[in-house]
Amino acid sequence: MTTYFQKPGKNNTDNTLKLALQRAKELKIKDIVLASSKGYTAKQIAKMDIKGLNVVCVTHHAGFEKPGQMELNDETKKLLEIKGVKVFRGTHYFSGLARAMRMEFGGIYTGEIAANVYRTFGEGMKVCVEIAIMALDAGLIPFGKEIIAIAGTGVGADTAVVIYPAYGRKFFETQIAEIICKPRQW
C-alpha cells in the first residue's frame, strides 16, 4: 500500500523513514539510500534501529550552495558515520555538465529533461532515482538488488521507493518497483 501525504515537506520525515524501514524489513532489503543536504534527514534515521542495514546518505557536492563550503559539514559527517551512516558527496546525476551548459548558453539539456519528467511525480521521486544511481555508481550499494531510496521536497523526507537502480551509463535499466510514500501535491 502506498501512503500519500496531503502536502510535501519536513513534517513527513519521521513517517517516511518509519514506512521505509518497515518495508525494508518486510522485503528483507538491507540497503537504504537517502538524500540529506545539511544532515537533518540523515540524523533522523541515525536515531532509529538501523543495525544490520547499509545506510548511505547522499549529499550535495562541495561548493553546491557556496564556493569552498560543504552544506553537510564535517562534524555532522563524523556523527553520522559513528552511528553507522555512510556519507557520499557527489554531483547530481541529472545535472552536472547539462546545468553548466544551460547556465552558460541557455536552453535545456537531456539530463534536465529526464529530471523534469520524474518531477511530474514530485521532487522527491526525481531525487530518489538520482541518489540511487549515484550510490550505485560510487560502489556504495550492491548491483542487481532492490534497495530503498528516500528523499523529499526541500528539507526532510516525504518520498520513499523500492528501486532497482542501474549504473548511470545504463540509466534506462533503472526500475521503480514500489512507491512506499509520496506527497499528493507539491
C-alpha positions as CSV (number, residue, x, y, z in Angstrom):
1,M,0.0,0.0,0.0
2,T,1.2,3.4,-0.9
3,T,0.9,6.2,1.7
4,Y,0.0,9.6,0.3
5,F,0.8,12.7,2.3
6,Q,-1.5,15.7,1.7
7,K,1.4,18.1,1.4
8,P,5.1,17.8,0.9
9,G,7.8,18.7,3.4
10,K,9.8,18.2,6.5
11,N,6.8,17.3,8.7
12,N,6.5,14.0,6.8
13,T,10.1,12.9,7.6
14,D,9.5,10.6,10.6
15,N,6.6,8.9,8.9
16,T,8.5,8.5,5.7
17,L,11.5,6.9,7.5
18,K,9.3,4.6,9.5
19,L,7.4,3.4,6.5
20,A,10.6,2.9,4.5
21,L,12.3,0.9,7.3
22,Q,9.1,-1.2,7.8
23,R,9.0,-2.0,4.1
24,A,12.8,-2.8,4.1
25,K,12.2,-5.3,7.0
26,E,9.2,-6.9,5.1
27,L,11.2,-7.3,1.9
28,K,14.5,-8.1,3.7
29,I,16.2,-5.2,2.0
30,K,19.5,-4.3,3.6
31,D,20.4,-1.2,1.5
32,I,18.9,2.2,2.2
33,V,19.9,5.4,0.3
34,L,18.7,8.8,1.4
35,A,19.2,12.4,0.4
36,S,20.2,14.9,3.1
37,S,21.6,18.3,2.2
38,K,22.6,19.6,5.7
39,G,22.0,16.3,7.6
40,Y,18.5,16.6,9.1
41,T,17.1,13.5,7.4
42,A,20.3,11.5,7.9
43,K,20.4,12.4,11.6
44,Q,16.7,11.3,12.0
45,I,17.3,7.9,10.5
46,A,20.5,7.5,12.6
47,K,18.3,7.7,15.7
48,M,16.3,4.7,14.5
49,D,17.1,1.0,14.6
50,I,19.4,0.6,11.5
51,K,21.5,-2.2,12.8
52,G,22.4,-4.6,10.0
53,L,21.5,-2.1,7.3
54,N,23.8,-0.4,4.8
55,V,22.5,3.2,5.1
56,V,24.0,5.7,2.7
57,C,23.4,9.4,2.9
58,V,23.9,11.2,-0.5
59,T,24.5,14.9,-0.1
60,H,25.5,17.8,-2.3
61,H,29.0,18.2,-3.8
62,A,31.4,20.7,-2.4
63,G,30.5,24.3,-3.3
64,F,26.9,23.5,-4.2
65,E,25.5,26.3,-2.1
66,K,28.6,28.5,-1.7
67,P,32.1,28.0,-3.3
68,G,34.5,26.2,-1.0
69,Q,31.9,25.1,1.5
70,M,30.1,21.9,2.4
71,E,26.4,22.0,3.3
72,L,26.7,18.8,5.3
73,N,29.7,19.8,7.5
74,D,32.5,17.5,8.6
75,E,31.1,17.5,12.2
76,T,27.8,16.1,11.0
77,K,29.5,13.7,8.7
78,K,31.6,12.3,11.6
79,L,28.5,12.0,13.8
80,L,26.6,10.1,11.1
81,E,29.5,7.7,10.4
82,I,29.8,6.9,14.1
83,K,26.0,6.0,14.0
84,G,26.7,3.7,11.0
85,V,25.5,6.0,8.2
86,K,27.9,6.3,5.2
87,V,28.1,9.8,3.6
88,F,28.7,10.3,-0.1
89,R,29.2,13.8,-1.6
90,G,28.7,14.0,-5.3
91,T,27.4,15.9,-8.3
92,H,23.8,15.3,-9.1
93,Y,23.4,12.7,-11.7
94,F,20.8,14.7,-13.7
95,S,22.7,17.9,-13.7
96,G,26.4,18.3,-13.8
97,L,27.5,19.3,-17.3
98,A,23.9,19.9,-18.5
99,R,23.3,22.5,-15.8
100,A,26.6,24.2,-16.6
101,M,25.7,24.4,-20.3
102,R,22.2,25.7,-19.6
103,M,23.6,28.4,-17.3
104,E,26.3,29.4,-19.9
105,F,24.4,29.0,-23.1
106,G,20.7,28.8,-22.2
107,G,18.3,26.1,-23.3
108,I,17.6,22.8,-21.7
109,Y,19.6,19.6,-22.0
110,T,19.0,15.8,-21.8
111,G,19.7,15.3,-18.1
112,E,17.4,18.1,-17.1
113,I,14.6,16.8,-19.4
114,A,14.8,13.4,-17.7
115,A,14.8,15.1,-14.2
116,N,11.8,17.2,-15.1
117,V,9.8,14.1,-16.2
118,Y,10.5,12.4,-12.8
119,R,9.4,15.7,-11.1
120,T,5.9,15.2,-12.5
121,F,5.7,12.6,-9.7
122,G,7.2,15.1,-7.2
123,E,10.6,16.4,-6.4
124,G,11.3,13.5,-4.0
125,M,10.7,11.0,-6.8
126,K,13.4,12.7,-9.0
127,V,15.8,12.7,-6.1
128,C,15.1,9.1,-5.2
129,V,16.1,7.9,-8.7
130,E,19.1,10.2,-8.8
131,I,20.6,9.3,-5.5
132,A,20.1,5.5,-6.1
133,I,22.1,5.8,-9.3
134,M,24.8,8.0,-7.6
135,A,25.2,5.5,-4.8
136,L,25.4,2.5,-7.2
137,D,28.0,4.4,-9.4
138,A,30.0,5.1,-6.2
139,G,30.0,1.4,-5.3
140,L,28.2,2.0,-2.0
141,I,25.3,-0.3,-2.7
142,P,25.2,-3.7,-4.5
143,F,24.4,-4.0,-8.2
144,G,21.3,-6.0,-9.2
145,K,19.4,-5.8,-5.9
146,E,16.4,-3.8,-4.9
147,I,17.1,-1.0,-2.4
148,I,15.0,1.6,-0.8
149,A,15.6,5.3,-1.7
150,I,14.3,8.1,0.4
151,A,14.2,11.8,-0.5
152,G,12.0,14.9,-0.1
153,T,10.8,18.2,-1.3
154,G,13.2,20.8,0.2
155,V,14.1,19.9,3.7
156,G,13.3,16.5,5.2
157,A,11.8,13.4,3.6
158,D,8.4,12.8,2.0
159,T,9.1,10.2,-0.7
160,A,10.3,6.6,-0.5
161,V,10.5,3.9,-3.2
162,V,11.7,0.4,-3.7
163,I,14.0,0.6,-6.7
164,Y,16.5,-1.4,-8.7
165,P,19.0,1.3,-9.7
166,A,21.1,0.9,-12.8
167,Y,24.5,2.4,-13.3
168,G,24.4,5.9,-14.8
169,R,25.6,4.7,-18.1
170,K,22.7,2.3,-18.2
171,F,20.1,4.8,-16.9
172,F,17.1,3.3,-18.7
173,E,17.5,-0.1,-16.9
174,T,16.5,1.6,-13.6
175,Q,13.2,0.2,-12.3
176,I,11.0,1.6,-9.6
177,A,9.3,-1.4,-8.1
178,E,7.1,0.2,-5.5
179,I,6.2,3.7,-4.2
180,I,6.1,3.4,-0.4
181,C,5.0,7.0,0.1
182,K,4.9,10.4,-1.6
183,P,3.0,13.7,-1.3
184,R,-0.2,14.1,-3.3
185,Q,0.7,17.8,-4.0
186,W,4.0,19.6,-4.4
